[in-house]
Amino acid sequence: MTISPLLPVYNRAEPVFTHGEGAWIFADDGRRFLDCVAGIATNGLGHAHPRLVAALTEQAGKLWHISNIFRIPGQERLAEKITAATFADTVFFANSGAEAIECALKMARKYHAAKGHPERIDIIGFAGSFHGRSYAAVNASGNATYLDGFGPRLPGYVQLNVDAMPALLAAIAAPTTAAVIVEPVQGEGGARALSGEWLQTVRRACTEAGALLIYDEVQSGMGRTGKLFAHQWFDDAAPDIMAIAKALGGGFPVGACAASEQAASGMGVSAHGSTFGGNPLAMAVANEAFDLIAAPGFLDNTLAVAALLRAGLEDLARRYPQLIVDVRGKGMLIGVKLTGNNREFMAMAREKLLLVAGGGDNCVRLLPPLNLSEAEADEALARFAATLDLAGERWAKQAA
Ligand SMILES: *Cc1c(COP(=O)(O)O)cnc(C)c1O
């Protein structure tokens, strides 16, 4: 037997982490890393935030789980906060991003079916997009390798290119279209931010065609771009349905599907459900995380430090043109496209005690906690520069 007891679907990096504090994370051999992965944009408040620890431990002594057949006051409170802060009128709580997407896709089809149009099932997604690993999510995602070996793409999933606007407008107007699903800032695909004009154009086209617009803000939401949600940078670009997860629970598994009253109009009793979704533990942490991120002034720091990081990385791009192709993204969802292999670069960054994430299009992503300090951003830039020096040496040797 050669398979490991743990299903080998991840190529895991070597450090074993034991604890963290803010943007710092400690390995069992004593090394201390600066964490610009943050659990893939999930530990938005850093590690072991005292208020999140207090919220979780206090709830842990009271009630963990009761099932959604009973009222869960924490869900009611958080749904009120999310609806007050967004276009949405109603929220469903799940355990992950993929489940938030499942709810969004089911809701879109149900909306049309309930209005007498069960033929409107097509979900339009985009090349390079990522929506999670559930069966519906891999069908909606724009990376064919996630579907590889799992059967043909299901009927009702259309894939287009974000740059092909005429084809997109035609597809939106098609009589079998249910919805468009898009990340306002593509995360896994390589930190590509869509313009306000693109989002507004698609918004208008969906409204005209009676199709729904779904935003996947699983990664770009909860303050990652410096606004609570990335689409809120633009007027007249709100979706009908939005999937949220990652930083929503500050590291505790929780997701949410937020929708307008109209978009949710098909979802009556028993249309959807979840055993664990929004359980009292998740809600205790998520309410606290939401309060911290939505507090006046919190995202001012995120924006200021993100600008510092961005400027520093652009400066590095000018100083290392042989290594960096470009710097992209929005707020603290930053992608650096490299000339050499991004996986190798991530390993070299770990040698310099810096954690960065991978991404499509040969990017590495910097997704630090939103409360990163200026001093920590300077330190991240210094370690990134040291990694560039190391990569420059190694890649030059490889080429020789
Ligand atoms: C991470 C991610 C998902 C999937 O979330 P899971 O919690 O892993 O299921 C979906 N969409 C986007 C944009 C993501 O970044």
The ligand as an SDF file (V2000), in Angstrom:
LIG
                    3D

 15 15  0  0  0  0  0  0  0  0999 V2000
  -12.3530   29.6480   -2.0240 C   0  0  0  0  0  0  0  0  0  0  0  0
  -13.3460   30.0140   -3.0250 C   0  0  0  0  0  0  0  0  0  0  0  0
  -14.5160   29.2540   -3.2210 C   0  0  0  0  0  0  0  0  0  0  0  0
  -14.7510   27.9410   -2.5260 C   0  0  0  0  0  0  0  0  0  0  0  0
  -14.8280   28.0470   -1.1460 O   0  0  0  0  0  0  0  0  0  0  0  0
  -14.6860   26.7270   -0.2450 P   0  0  0  0  0  0  0  0  0  0  0  0
  -14.9030   27.2390    1.1400 O   0  0  0  0  0  0  0  0  0  0  0  0
  -13.3280   26.1680   -0.4890 O   0  0  0  0  0  0  0  0  0  0  0  0
  -15.7340   25.7800   -0.6770 O   0  0  0  0  0  0  0  0  0  0  0  0
  -15.4500   29.7210   -4.1190 C   0  0  0  0  0  0  0  0  0  0  0  0
  -15.2520   30.8560   -4.7980 N   0  0  0  0  0  0  0  0  0  0  0  0
  -14.1580   31.6130   -4.6340 C   0  0  0  0  0  0  0  0  0  0  0  0
  -14.0120   32.8890   -5.4020 C   0  0  0  0  0  0  0  0  0  0  0  0
  -13.1640   31.2170   -3.7550 C   0  0  0  0  0  0  0  0  0  0  0  0
  -12.0460   31.9520   -3.6340 O   0  0  0  0  0  0  0  0  0  0  0  0
  1  2  1  0
  2  3  1  0
  2 14  2  0
  3  4  1  0
  3 10  2  0
  4  5  1  0
  5  6  1  0
  6  7  2  0
  6  8  1  0
  6  9  1  0
 10 11  1  0
 11 12  2  0
 12 13  1  0
 12 14  1  0
 14 15  1  0
M  END
$$$$
